[in-house]
Amino acid sequence: MKKIANNLFIEKENNLYTIRMSPKLQEEIGTIGFIDFTEDDSLEIDDIILNLEASKTVMAISSPLAGKIINRNVAAITSPELLNSEKSEDNWLVKLAEVDEESYNSLEDF
């Protein structure tokens, strides 16, 4: 099941929630040249997941869900262009656990 919020796709698989940028957001920001993940392992709604510099903008990506970060796409730190990829195995940002199911279900379906 996929949801969308803040121009981010959120996909639930078992009790793991993967957050990635939507193609629309990827297009709007352009080629990503630098990212910096939050060092916090816990996120609240609207907390910053990462800051990025891209060809069209500099911005922060905020989380649509509260939860515990269990994995970051660390390959994107040295190769930030991975986040511009169409491949879901390359373009994810973080994976969350301990997410409130009701909060996830309240997001818009994709």
VOBA-1610 file (N, C-alpha, C; in pm, whole numbers, padded with zeros to 5 digits, always signed):
BEGIN
Met+00084-00117+00000Met+00000+00000+00000Met+00089+00124+00000Lys+00053+00222-00086Lys+00129+00347-00094Lys+00040+00464-00057Lys+00102+00560+00010Lys+00036+00686+00045Lys+00124+00799-00008Ile+00066+00920-00011Ile+00144+01035-00054Ile+00115+01152+00042Ala+00220+01224+00077Ala+00209+01342+00162Ala+00336+01425+00144Asn+00324+01556+00142Asn+00440+01646+00128Asn+00521+01615+00002Asn+00455+01568-00104Asn+00524+01525-00227Asn+00620+01410-00202Leu+00590+01329-00101Leu+00668+01210-00069Leu+00578+01087-00078Phe+00632+00980-00132Phe+00563+00851-00128Phe+00601+00782+00001Ile+00502+00720+00065Ile+00526+00640+00185Ile+00468+00502+00156Glu+00553+00403+00160Glu+00510+00268+00129Glu+00528+00179+00251Lys+00420+00111+00287Lys+00425+00021+00403Lys+00444-00122+00356Glu+00542-00188+00417Glu+00564-00330+00392Glu+00591-00394+00527Asn+00501-00481+00570Asn+00501-00536+00705Asn+00492-00418+00802Asn+00584-00401+00893Asn+00580-00287+00986Asn+00690-00187+00955Leu+00731-00180+00829Leu+00837-00091+00784Leu+00778+00009+00685Tyr+00810+00136+00704Tyr+00756+00243+00621Tyr+00871+00311+00548Thr+00872+00299+00415Thr+00979+00356+00333Thr+00931+00489+00275Ile+01011+00592+00294Ile+00978+00726+00245Ile+01071+00758+00129Arg+01011+00803+00016Arg+01090+00845-00100Arg+01024+00966-00165Met+01099+01039-00244Met+01044+01155-00314Met+00956+01109-00430Ser+00849+01182-00454Ser+00765+01154-00570Ser+00836+01201-00696Pro+00801+01146-00813Pro+00860+01195-00938Pro+00835+01345-00958Lys+00721+01394-00915Lys+00691+01536-00928Lys+00794+01619-00849Leu+00823+01579-00725Leu+00920+01650-00644Leu+01059+01639-00705Gln+01095+01520-00753Gln+01226+01500-00816Gln+01242+01598-00933Glu+01138+01613-01012Glu+01143+01703-01127Glu+01152+01850-01084Glu+01076+01885-00982Glu+01073+02024-00935Glu+01207+02070-00878Ile+01281+01982-00812Ile+01406+02025-00748Ile+01528+02010-00838Gly+01519+01925-00940Gly+01632+01905-01030Gly+01732+01805-00976Thr+01848+01803-01035Thr+01953+01706-00999Thr+02010+01739-00861Ile+02009+01640-00776Ile+02057+01658-00639Ile+02208+01642-00635Gly+02273+01739-00571Gly+02419+01738-00564Gly+02474+01715-00425Phe+02389+01735-00322Phe+02436+01721-00184Phe+02317+01694-00093Ile+02335+01601+00002Ile+02233+01578+00105Ile+02300+01565+00241Asp+02221+01595+00343Asp+02268+01584+00481Asp+02151+01533+00564Phe+02160+01407+00608Phe+02053+01346+00688Phe+02053+01401+00831Thr+01935+01403+00892Thr+01927+01433+01034Thr+02003+01326+01111Glu+02061+01364+01222Glu+02129+01266+01306Glu+02035+01203+01407Asp+01914+01261+01421Asp+01817+01206+01515Asp+01766+01071+01464Asp+01741+00980+01557Asp+01686+00850+01519Asp+01535+00845+01536Ser+01479+00949+01596Ser+01334+00959+01611Ser+01284+01080+01536Leu+01172+01065+01468Leu+01111+01175+01396Leu+00970+01199+01448Glu+00934+01324+01458Glu+00796+01363+01479Glu+00745+01415+01344Ile+00615+01429+01331Ile+00560+01483+01207Ile+00618+01622+01184Asp+00661+01647+01062Asp+00723+01772+01016Asp+00867+01791+01060Asp+00927+01694+01130Asp+01070+01702+01158Asp+01146+01685+01026Ile+01264+01743+01019Ile+01344+01735+00897Ile+01412+01599+00887Ile+01391+01532+00772Ile+01458+01406+00742Ile+01598+01435+00690Leu+01604+01530+00595Leu+01733+01567+00537Leu+01725+01705+00475Asn+01842+01764+00460Asn+01857+01889+00385Asn+01925+01852+00255Leu+01888+01921+00146Leu+01949+01890+00019Leu+01978+02015-00061Glu+02075+02002-00149Glu+02106+02104-00247Glu+02090+02039-00383Ala+02011+02103-00469Ala+01985+02051-00602Ala+02002+02163-00704Ser+01993+02128-00831Ser+02017+02226-00936Ser+01916+02340-00936Lys+01795+02314-00885Lys+01691+02417-00887Lys+01657+02476-00751Thr+01709+02417-00642Thr+01670+02465-00510Thr+01761+02411-00401Val+01751+02473-00286Val+01808+02421-00161Val+01689+02409-00068Met+01670+02293-00006Met+01551+02275+00077Met+01570+02166+00181Ala+01474+02163+00272Ala+01467+02057+00373Ala+01347+01969+00338Ile+01362+01839+00356Ile+01253+01744+00337Ile+01200+01708+00476Ser+01071+01730+00497Ser+01008+01705+00628Ser+00929+01575+00627Ser+00927+01510+00740Ser+00859+01382+00753Ser+00708+01398+00767Pro+00630+01320+00691Pro+00486+01322+00708Pro+00438+01232+00823Leu+00531+01155+00880Leu+00496+01061+00987Leu+00597+01071+01102Ala+00550+01035+01220Ala+00639+01019+01335Ala+00682+00872+01338Gly+00805+00848+01379Gly+00852+00712+01390Gly+01000+00707+01420Lys+01053+00586+01426Lys+01194+00564+01455Lys+01266+00531+01323Ile+01372+00606+01292Ile+01451+00576+01173Ile+01533+00451+01199Ile+01510+00349+01117Ile+01589+00226+01134Ile+01690+00209+01022Asn+01675+00290+00915Asn+01769+00282+00804Asn+01765+00411+00725Arg+01882+00458+00685Arg+01897+00575+00598Arg+01963+00528+00469Asn+01932+00594+00360Asn+01996+00560+00232Asn+02136+00623+00231Val+02229+00560+00302Val+02363+00616+00317Val+02440+00619+00185Ala+02403+00535+00088Ala+02468+00538-00043Ala+02445+00674-00110Ala+02333+00739-00077Ala+02300+00868-00137Ala+02386+00982-00082Ile+02455+00959+00029Ile+02543+01063+00083Ile+02660+01085-00012Thr+02720+00977-00059Thr+02831+00990-00153Thr+02785+00999-00299Ser+02664+00952-00328Ser+02607+00958-00464Ser+02465+01014-00456Pro+02451+01145-00426Pro+02317+01201-00406Pro+02226+01191-00528Glu+02285+01174-00646Glu+02202+01160-00767Glu+02116+01034-00764Leu+02145+00940-00674Leu+02060+00821-00657Leu+01916+00861-00625Leu+01900+00973-00555Leu+01767+01016-00517Leu+01686+01066-00636Asn+01752+01091-00750Asn+01684+01130-00873Asn+01646+01008-00957Ser+01687+00891-00915Ser+01661+00769-00991Ser+01513+00734-00993Glu+01472+00664-01099Glu+01336+00610-01105Glu+01326+00479-01028Lys+01439+00417-00998Lys+01441+00286-00932Lys+01414+00301-00783Ser+01313+00232-00734Ser+01276+00242-00593Ser+01385+00190-00499Glu+01469+00098-00548Glu+01577+00047-00462Glu+01689+00150-00446Asp+01689+00255-00529Asp+01792+00359-00522Asp+01743+00489-00461Asn+01616+00525-00482Asn+01570+00661-00452Asn+01501+00680-00318Trp+01510+00585-00228Trp+01446+00599-00098Trp+01530+00687-00006Leu+01463+00749+00091Leu+01530+00838+00186Leu+01558+00765+00317Val+01450+00727+00386Val+01463+00659+00515Val+01357+00549+00525Lys+01382+00459+00619Lys+01284+00356+00654Lys+01252+00374+00801Leu+01122+00378+00830Leu+01075+00401+00966Leu+01007+00278+01024Ala+01017+00265+01155Ala+00942+00166+01231Ala+00871+00243+01342Glu+00789+00173+01418Glu+00716+00232+01530Glu+00632+00352+01486Val+00567+00337+01371Val+00478+00440+01316Val+00336+00411+01361Asp+00263+00516+01397Asp+00123+00502+01435Asp+00041+00467+01311Glu-00020+00351+01313Glu-00098+00300+01199Glu-00209+00396+01159Glu-00273+00456+01255Glu-00382+00549+01227Glu-00331+00673+01152Ser-00214+00721+01190Ser-00154+00836+01120Ser-00123+00801+00975Tyr-00069+00681+00955Tyr-00039+00636+00819Tyr-00168+00624+00737Asn-00269+00563+00794Asn-00396+00543+00723Asn-00465+00674+00690Ser-00438+00779+00765Ser-00502+00908+00740Ser-00438+00984+00623Leu-00323+00938+00576Leu-00258+01002+00461Leu-00335+00969+00333Glu-00315+01051+00231Glu-00384+01033+00104Glu-00332+00909+00032Asp-00426+00828-00021Asp-00388+00709-00099Asp-00325+00751-00229Phe-00232+00668-00276Phe-00173+00694-00406Phe-00212+00582-00499
//
